[in-house]
Amino acid sequence: MKSKLFIVGSGAGRGLITLRGIEALNSSDVVLYDALVSQDIVQLINKDKIFVGKKGFSSHSIVQDEINEYLRVFLSQGKTVARLKGGDPAIFGRLSDEIDLARNMGVEIEIIPGVTTASYFSAILSQSLTSRYVSSGVVFITGHSNKKDLRNLHNWRALVELKYTIVVYMAAKTICTICELLTDNGLDPETPIAAGESLGGLDERVSIFSVKDILKNDKEFSSPVIFIIGDVIKIIGDKR
């Protein structure tokens, strides 16, 4: 029996998985799913399913080597495996290890995109991430560095000079520092910033501030959280 690996994006919220994603889950023998997969999707899975989620960078409930071992065992048995991830698997989804493992085993791979959190958040805000009036582009960055060296994680001056909308993933503990780095490199402190906490969950929360507010109050956010920084958020504020 020939094995296959599906890597499926579950989308950023309830009901946002694609039809192809559902087909992949239904045709798999076993599903390994992450912590950010919504429970309504988990409940749709009528195959063997194993939770392999991580509970934040400081408290992993399972490490990548263990996930790889699950994959190796099931794929070597000729099974079709679905690796179910939150949002879109190709955007900060840690695909490389799992893809390399499957390729080295000669296993067929199919990646099925999902709705990334940035797209879901902009839909909640009823606003485009780009605007011909204020921002002709958007960049996605991570707010987490394994080396804990945020200053050298990105070219902060280049990010400011682009004048694009900046979307920051995984920055619950670092957004204040990120705002400092951006303003140190020329970002107007009055630039608006939207925070989306637990998006797609029953307790999702949306807040809109200025970068100056973040710096002044050193606000705390609960993970998972995503931030959108830029004047597209000012347009939202003007409409409200």
N, C-alpha and C positions, 0 to 999 in steps of 0.2 A: 504494500500500500504506500502510495506516494504522499509524503507530508507536505503541508503548506502553512505558511505564517501570514495571517491577516494582521495588519496594524491599523486599528480603527479609531478614528476620532469620534467621541461621543457627543461633541458639541459642548457649548459653555453653559447650557441650562436645560431645563426640562423640555422634552419634545424636540430637541434640535439635532438629534442624530439623523443621518441621511438614510434613505431607503436602502442604498447599497450597504451601509453599515449594518442595518438590521438583517439583511440577507446574509452577510458574512457571519454574524453571530449565530444565525439559525443553521448555517452549514458547517459550523465548527464542532469539534468534539469536546473542547475545553476552552474556557475563557479566563484569562488572567486580567483582572480589572484594577484600576487605580482608585485612590481616595477621592478624586475630584469627579468621578463618574456619578451622576445623580441616581438616587435610589429608584426612581421610576424606571430607569433604563436597566438597572441591575435586576429588578423584578421581572423584566421581560425575558431574561435569559433562562431558558429551560434546559440548558446543558450543564455539565460540570463547570463550576465557577470557583475561582480561587482569588481571594483578596490579596493584592500585592502592593497596596498603597504605602506611601510615605507620608508621615505626619509632620512634615517640616524638616528643615535642614539640621536642626539640633536633636531631633527625636525620631529618627527613621524606625519604622516598625519592620521594614525589610530592606535589605541592601540590594544593590544591582546584581551582585554576584549570585544571590539566591534566586532572583528573577531569571537570570540567565540559565541557572541550573534547571529550573522548572521547564524552561523552553527546550533545553537540550534533551531532557528526559522524554518529554512528550513528542517532540519532533523525531527523535530517534526511534520512537515506537510507531512512526508512520501516521501520527495523528495530525488533524488540521487544528491549529491553535489560533485563537483570536486574542490579540493583545489590545485590550480596550483602555484607551487613555482619555482624559478630559480634554475638552477644547479641540484644537487641531494638533495632531501628533507631530507635525513638522515644525511647529513653532514652540521652542523651548520644551520639546517633548522627549528629549534624551533618546533619540532613535538609534544613534550610531552603534552602541554595543549590541543591541538586539538585531539590527540589520546585519552587522558583521558576523554575528554568530550563525544566523540563518544562511548567509551566503557561503560561509566556510563549510557548512554542512550540505551544501548543494540543494537547499530547500527553496521552493518557489515562494516569493514574497509579493504581497499586494498591500499597498498603502491606501487607505480610504480616508480622505480629508474630513475634517469636522469644522464646525463654526468656532473660530477662536474667540477668546474672551473679549478682545478689543472690539470685534464686530458686534458681539452681543451687547456690550456696554454702549456702543454708539447707537444701537437700535433702541435701548432703554431711554437714552437721552434724546431720541428723535433728532439726531444730528449726524451729519457726515464727519468722518475723520479728516477730510480735506475740504477746502473751500477755495474757489477761484478768487475770492476776495481777500482771504487772510492766510491761507496755507495751501501750497501746491503739492505737498507731499506729506508722508507720515513715516516715522521710524519706530520700530519696536525694539526696546532694549530690556535687558534684565537688570534688576536692582540687586542682584546677589553675585558675589564673587567668592569662589572657593578659597582664594588667597586673602580674602578680607581686605583687599586693597582697592577701594572704590575709586580713589583718585586716578588710578591708572587703568581702570576697567574700560572706560570709553574716552574718546576724544571730546571732552565736554565743550570746548570752544567751537569745534566743528558742528556739534549738535545745535548750539545756539545760533551760529551763523547761517545754518541752513534755513532757519525760520520755518521749519516743518512742525507739525503736530508730533509730540513725543509721547509714546505709550510705554509705560514702565510696568513690567511684570515682576512679581516676586520681590516686592520692596516694602513689606509691612514694617520692617525694623530699620530700613535705610532711607526712607523717603526724605527725611529732614536733611540728611547729609547730601543726598542727591540734589535737593533744592539749593543747598549752600554752594555746591560745585557749579550748578548752572548759573546762579546769580553771580558768583565769583568770575564767571566767564562771559558775563554780559547780558544774561537774561533779566528782563524787567521784573522786579519783585511783584508788580501788580498783575503779572500774567496769571490767568485763571487756571485752576487745576481741579479736576473731578476725580473723586475716589469711589470705587465700586467694591464693596465688601461682600463676600459670600454670594457673588452673582450666580443666579440660577438656582439658588437654594431658597428655602422658605423664609430665611432670615436675611435676605439680601438687603443691602442698605447703600444708598447713593448720597454723596455729599459733594458740595461745590464750595471751593475756597479760592483764595489767591495764594500764590507761592509765599507771599509775605506772611500770610496767616500760618502756614506750615512752619516757617522759620521762627515766628514769634511765639507760638504756643507749643511747638514740639509735640504735635498731636500724635496719639497712638492709634494704630489701626490693627484690626484682627485679620489674620491670614485665613483664606486667600483674599488678596486685594489687588486691584489693578488701578493704575492712575493714568489719566489723560491730561497732558499739559499743553496749553496753547490757546490761541485766540479763538479757535472754533468753540471753545467752552464759553467765551465771552458772548458769542452770538446766542448761545443757549440762555445765558443769564439775561440778556437784553430782551428775550422773548417772554421771559417769565414775569 
